[in-house]
Structure formats: C-alpha cells, structure tokens
Amino acid sequence: MSENTEVEAKRVFIGAGCNRVVNNVSWGASGLVSFGAQNAVAIFCPKVSLSFTHLQEPFCSQILTTLPGHKASVNCTHWLPSSKFAFKAKHLDRHYLLSGDTDGVIILWELSTNSNNQWRHVLQLPRSHKKGVTCITAFMCSETDAMFASGSSDGVVNVWDVSFPSQPSEECKVSCLDSISADSKAIVTLSLAELPQNPGRFTLAMGGLDNKIKLYCGERTGKFTSVCELKGHTDWIRSLDFSLPLHSTDEPTNSIMLVSSSQDKVIRIWKLVLVGDVGSWQREITLASYIEGPVFDSGRFTYQVSVESVLIGHEDWVYSVEWLPPVDHHQPLSILSASMDKTMMIWRPEKKTGVWVNVVCVGELSHCALGFYGGHWSPDGVSILAHGYGGSFHLWRNVSSSKEFENWQMQKVPSGHFAAVTDITWARTGEYLLSVSHDQTTRVFSSWKSDEENEHWHELARPQVHGHDINCVAMVQGKGNHRFVSGAEEKVVRVFEAPLSFLKTLNHTCAGGEGSFPEDLQADVQVLGANMSALGLSQKPIYLHSSSEPLERNGGGEGLETFETVPEAAPVELKEPPIEDQLAFHTLWPESHKLYGHGNELFSLCCDHNGSLVASSCKAQSAAMAEIWLWEVGTWKAVGRLQSHSLTVTHLEFSYDDTLLLSVSRDRHFSVFSIQRTDNGEVSHKLMAKVEAHKRIIWACSWNPYGHQFATSSRDKTVKIWSIEKDAHVKQVLALPQFGSSVTAVAWTGLDQKEKSGCIAVGMESGLIELWNIKIKETEEEGTTATAALALRLEPFMCHVSAVNRLAWRPTESNQSLLRLTSCGDDNCVRVFDFKF
C-alpha cells in the first residue's frame, strides 16, 4: 500500500520484574508504585481488593507504563510526595518522581492525574554524581516546595531544592544547595527531616559501610555541617527513616524519631529531642550522659540524640525500615521492616509497657524466594509491599475491619522477568505466550477470564526454572499436547510437555484451553506437574497416581530440608491467577527429552508449522560449529545437519508451507534450504541459495505468510525484502528506508490474502517499534515486486527502552482487522499490543 493508512495502537500488557537493588521501589502519595526495570522506570497501580471473587476491578494491578530516558540501569526511584507526605497531598493534580541510575544521572518526571495520567520527562538534573546514584530521600516543605538529597557510591551526597509550578504554564526549578563528601566509600541510605520547633532547619542522616550513622544539619538555603555520629550497629547501615514530629496531647512537639537497620540483623530506634536554647542548657558529665547520647546545636536550639529501643527479631540482614505514613499530621508509632530472612515485620510499642514488639510477621516461605530487598507502606497504611531477590513483588493487605485484630492477606501483583528477555513465542492458537530470559526462567503469560470487557493479563505458569541463562524457545506446532523446546547457555536442547494441572488452569483464561487440545484428549495426560532437581537443571514428572501419596524422603527420616533436597511441588488446577509462591515452584512442566549434538551453547530454535521438525543452531566461530541441526518431533532423533554458514546462526524460520528453511547469520549471509520428505518419511534437505545480504550482522528474518518472500534485518540499520523466484534464484525486491538504529527484530503478518498485502513489524536496538504496510505483486514479465509504506511509529512511552530481541504476531485467521503483537527486549519487559487496521 503506497498510501499511509490509519492504524490505531493500544497497549494491552507489560510484564516486567524489579531490578535487584535496594531503594529501587517507591510508593507515592498518588497511590502508584514506581520501580526500575533495567533502564526503564516502570509504574504500576496496586488496586488491592478485599476478596478475589467479588471484585469491582478484576484481579490485581497492572503495570501502566514505562518511562524511557535512562541509558543505564535504574538504581532508585522516589516519589514527590511519597506515601509519608500523602496527608499533605490530598488534592494535587500533579505528582513528581525522581529516578537515579548507575551512571549518576537523576531524572525528574511529572504525572498529570487530571489529564488521564499523562507522563512527562521534565528535566535531567545537572550531572553532579561521578558514580551511580544509590539512594534518594525527600522532605515536602509545602505542596509546591521540596528538599531532596541524593547519595552516590563514591560517598558524595548532594542536597537539592525543587519548586513545582503552581500554574500549568510554569516549569519546575531545581537547584543544588550543597554537595557533601561524606565518606570515601558508598553512602547507601539517607533520610531528611525538619528539626522540631525549628522551621527552616533540617537534619540529614546518612548510612554507609563504616557502621556509623552520620548526622548533618543545615538550613533551607543550603550548607550542611556534620554535627554528630551515632554508633551502635556492628555492620553496614542499610536503611534510615526519620519520623515526622511526634504529637502529644497537651504539649508542643519537641522530638522526632529515627529508625535504622543494618546487616547486623538489628533495628535501632533513636530519639532526637529538643532539650533547650543554646547556652541555657548545660550537660553534666556523668556516667548517664554516655548512655543518653550525643548533643548538638542547630540555630538557637540544642538537641540530644538517644537510643529509644533496640529491636531484635530478624534472622538475616535487615534491608529496609519505614515509619507508617501519618494521618492528619499525627505520626503513628509503627515501623515496617524487611529482611533477607524472607519476612517483613510490623513493630509497635505495647500500650501498657511502651516496649517495642513485633506484632505482625508476613513472608514468603517458598524454597525459591531468597529474601526481601525492601518493604513499603501504602499511603493509607493498610497495605504493605515487598520486593524480592527474584525481581518479584509481594503485597499484603489488612482485610480485617476490627482495630483489635489484624488479618494480612496476600494480594495479586504484576510479575515478569528480572533480566533481558531473549525470545518469545505464541501458543499454537494464540491462547498464551511463552517467554525465556537470562533470569534463567521460562514464563507463560495469558489474559484471565473476567466479566468486564477489559482483559487482565497475568503470569500463568513458570514451566522452566533453570540453572543457565536461556537464549531461545520454540512452541512445537501440530496436534496433541502443548510442548515447547528451549535452548540455554548449554549444549543441550530440552523438550517440555504441559502437565494436567496447566491444561485445566488454561480453561479459566480468556482464550480457554479447548481450542488447541480438547478435554477428551487430556485424559491421556498422566503427568500432573513437575519437581525441581537439586541442581536446578532437570525437572522430573509428578504422576497422577502418586500425587495423593506423600513422598518419603531421607529414607523415611524427619524430612528435614537440606541443600541437596528440594521440597515437593504441589501442582493444582488454578481457578485464579497464581501468586509468586505458587509460580516459583508449583507450575513447572516436566522435561520429556534432552537433545544432544551441538558443540556450543544454543542460540536459536524454530519449529515447522506442521509440527514435525525442529531446527536448532548454536554459538559458532567456525563452519563446523555453525551447522543447523534438524530434529524429528516425537522420536526426537537428529534427521539432518545443514551446512552453509561460518559464524553463529542468529535466527531460523520455516516458510508457511514448510518446504523451505531460512537461516540468517553473523557472517552477513542468509541461506535458504529446501526441506522435502520422501515417501518412507525420511527428511531430505538441499541448500538452494546463500546470499551476502547485508554489510553487518543479520539479526532476524521473517517469511511472508502468503508466499515465498521474506524480510531480513541487520545491524546496518536496514530491512530488506527478498523473493524466491520460479527458477529458484533469490532476488531483492525492496529495501525499506534506513532506520535510526540497528534493526534487531522483524515479524511479517498477513492482512489480505487476495491483495497479497501484509504488515511488517520492525524492532530496533533503541527499543523503538515501527509497523510497515507491504504489498507484493507477481507478474510474468517483471517477476515479484513490492511496495511499502510506514503505517505506524509507536511513541517511545509505549516501546522498549533497550534493544528489542524478538517480535511475534499472534496466530490469526486471514483478513482480520485487529492484530495482536508481542515483543520482548533487553529492558526485562514482555509487551503485548493491539493494532486496528
């Protein structure tokens, strides 16, 4: 189509995990949660529901958007105002967000809540940190003024002043008030507070690797000076949080609290009290004064810091502590702590004795969870959110209506990969998608049935949890049970088959399980699920007949969990989307075969449309290693070794009639092989063509669904269209205009079979995605010709922020006006889009 047609794009789903760093997550007064997902800042809205079955909004929160701008991994995010200052921000129509990355860059973002949650990149702060930003803390002086401090891994802390516009036409103003070289080593946590009874004077607490808490004081206009150090912790300080002023009934507020946590597993509460005017208060040097703690002056007042309480309860490093957000200026005495011992605890003083005790303890007891990196209160204080070592979120809500009794229930949260997503594919009839990643997992995402019009996507299963980074995946097509093959940083191709628990769960999704594998055939599936092996490399089946009998372990001993043993999985039919604990362990698929043959790590896989052959390639520096292997589905025997390339084959794809196999390689060539089956079922193959197609590495290829034309994309920033003519030679019929960056993914889908028109999705190293309409003409005189026109350039806020690794169109009937595309990339994200042609 030479003319430009209107194409509507809609974002359907984003799946992403959280970067595995402390201080990465922030819960804002807006009710939204921000976190870093590789170079992106991701935003999700935890719509927490009291009961799963009577929901106003189906199920849980979804990731709303990702913000592009950082060129390095995002370390920390912080809302202005955060949940701590929600009581000051009840009627704001604009909220702000700070994000810092490993290059030392800090970006300020604006969210307009009155214009359908529109995001805007406001400014990048002047470059002041030479190394990565580790933490950001802020204090809201008013609705339009705030102070914030940023800490870096080179020990420098910068204090900033920011004023927000009161009119839409105005801009934000940010200025650096002070730069403090606090330490030669990293500063990992900060907290900022206004001194009691001393407007305009602030105290800044810093924690780092020397086990001491450093207190600085300064004015609203800048220049902070060191006033004292608080000693007591015996390991790195991990988290600090000042309370707001403590209100008592009859006297003005003259104290604030500071809570600190450390790798020594201990939490300390410090009380900072105004003791008098400068000069009027004299300290007696006695034994008690050493216990009472240091004294310092700020302005015309003298303050003393003393230990209020020491909280011992966690069994591992305590990564975060946070005061319960105040309601109406009143600071409640309640602290949330999160630890690497896989628990979060809420601490409060007893009413009678005033002794601080742990009143609530929640946590993941799963074998796979390796602890929490941080815990956060919701602005209303009835929900708590943790983010874990596996990039996962864990949300609890107090669903009790009684003040005396608390009932914290787990809620649904978004999930996704926490490392680059390397490959993605649709199920045979498009009812779910399957992604693999360098986080060593394979994940299934699908939309869940709901009474409303809107789909709600969730992670449905984690079929493979592996011990190596996974590079490629392919669904086995054809009839029968759902199967896939995956290739990782190892020389073995592994084959997986869907267990009965997954097939039954699939019936509850929007697409349903009936389409591709009817229920009467499911009766033959005897495997309920799978168990993880101790080394995390193989997954053993759990059979139906043995599922009710508890397996004895250690020769009938006590069944104590040791390093060598792994707890038994309990696969079941899921009637609602699973939570992290179920996903991590109870949704594995059994491994049915291992395919040996390649000499290096696997790189690319594909299956033909008939479901009879799988092709695979591995990393290669020589022609012998660059062989493409063909495997017969069912017997899983090697039935062919195709030689043509001299370096790694980066992508493979069968033509839609399964007669041709296309391969592209780092050696800048593509090869086309003819694949034939003889009468006795043997496979014969022949190299038809080998062409040096691009000036740089070829990343991807895709066939036209309606003919023997295909597209190739390369690091030379071009996409070329090729056609196999009747005399079996290959000719270039079109080159799309040069793109802005290396083209790393391409996918061709059909629009109209009679017109021979289609759409090519193009994914780039920059993360951007474009759609091109393409029309093929075949005549006797000229042979094949093609015309193309740009149909849509997706806006950056909808796209990936790092390289797109794979694009895949959902299998559809011909001549449909609504098409669905999925993409995956280095930004840890899996994305699903709908396009209306």
Buried (B, 14 or more C-beta within 10 A) or exposed (E): BEEEEEBEBEBBBBBBBBBBBBBBBBBBBBBBBBBBBBBBBBBBBBBBBEEBEEBEBBBBBBBBBBBBBBEBBBBBBBBBBBBBBBBBBEEBEBBBBBBBBBBBBBBBBBBBBEEEBEBBBBBEBEEBBEBBBBBBBBBBBEBBBBBBBBBBBBBBBBBBBBBBBEEEEEEBEBEBBBBBEBBEEBBBBBBBBBBBBBEEBBBBBBBBBBBBBBBBBBBBEBEBEBBBEBEBBEEBBBBBBBBBBBEEEEEEBBBBBBBBBBBBBBBBBBBBBBBBEEEEBEEEEEEEEEEBBBBBBBBEBBBBBBBBBEBEBBEBBBBBBBBBBBEEEEBBBBBBBBBBBBBBBBBBBEEEEEEBBBEBEBBBEBBBBBBBBBBBBBBEBBBBBBBBBBBBBBBBBBBEEEEEEEEBBBBBBBBBBBBBBBBBBBBBBBBBBBBBBBBBBBBBBBBBBBEEEEBBBBBBBBBBBBBBBBBBBBBBBBEBBBBBBBBBBBBBBBBBBBBBBBBBBBBBBBBEBEEBBEEEEBEEBEBBBBBBEEEBBBBEBBEBEEBEEEEEBEEEEEEEEEEEEBBBBEBBBBEEBBBBBBBBBBBBBBBBBEBEBBEBBBBBBBBBBBBBBBBBBBBBEEEEBBBBBBBBBEEBEBBBEBEBBBBBBBBBBBBBEBBBBBBBBBBBBBBBBBBEBEEEEEBEBEEBBBBEBBEEBBBBBBBBBBBBBBBBBBBBBBBBBBBBEEEEEBEEBBEBEEBEEBBBBBBBBBBBEEBBBBBBBBBBBBBBBBBBBBBBEBEEEEBBBBBBBBBBBBEBBBBBBBBBBBBBBBBBEEEBEEBBBBBBBBBBBBBBBBBEB
